[in-house]
């Protein structure tokens, strides 16, 4: 069962990152902020991805 541990960790991280992305996107849409050139979703994804990379060991 230890062979599946990295897969399980990756799955949990992906689910958590997806949830954070959708909540952040919902909040950004509610406040009405838009990134230039319509790149709101891409910018938000990059920020969340970059923070996730910084959190790794």
Secondary structure by P-SEA (a helix, b strand, c coil): cccaaaaaaaaaaaaaaaaaaaaaaaaaaaacccccccaaaaaaaaaaaaaaaaacc
